[in-house]
Amino acid sequence: MATAANLTVNNYAATGVTYKVLDVDGVNAKTTWADDTVGSLLGFRKISLQRKLPKDEANGTIRLEGKVTRPVLDGTTGALSYTDIGTFSLVFPAKATLSERRETWAALKNFMANAVVSTAVDTFEVPY
């Protein structure tokens, strides 16, 4: 298993943003990274990744869950105005092959990058 290290994730302008390791929870197999450039813990943008193993290793499912949180602070008061959140969940039967898992991952990330999803984010319109 890889050691937790800083992540660079592109923003909308395709500029790399560094997320520093904020927390590693070995008990719950969860790592959280933060973009601390806002300077206030309240405004830290965070990314997390968690793995949940099945109790039944032969027939259960493995879950990988990710979350992005982007708090927006009031420019005058510094108070939290609201938080934008994005999540994903990948659920794999314990019997799924590496090839099958990779195909599911490829479909999900390419769907997220598809113009249909981009339009939905920009205008809240979905195909009908």
Steps between C-alpha positions, in 0.01 A plus 500: 500500500625847415591744772273804517659793318389835364272490194489741209153530350414737216234765552256616230772714339720187475742645755645255747391550860696327776298319765706418810442193714268614778406171665566129464245284680647150491211349695243609240738485199435865420742771390413868481694768314450876524571810292587739781571807286188673636683524833201416720414144601136590433583564134729202435402319179520128564525176307459163667526136398373207703500123453244271662580129494231232513441277801454210259823514299383234253158640416482853638560835333786746529413870501722788404351836587633843415387845597590856404384787720543864402385741769423855393573772754334840515754751366411758763447301820702185429201292612402186316238582235450149358690191387503335156540121522579231245508126576554169330457142604646197328357166609675184386406141576797331667509269196535784244818478297752782466394542137133531598581755772711705258217502242253627761745769613569607139128527424435706815783749451425542129130549574591770754707673229225467238328810362163377631627519858687828435179656369307374802758663730494827305124535442335219702358368171483126439391316186131421478 
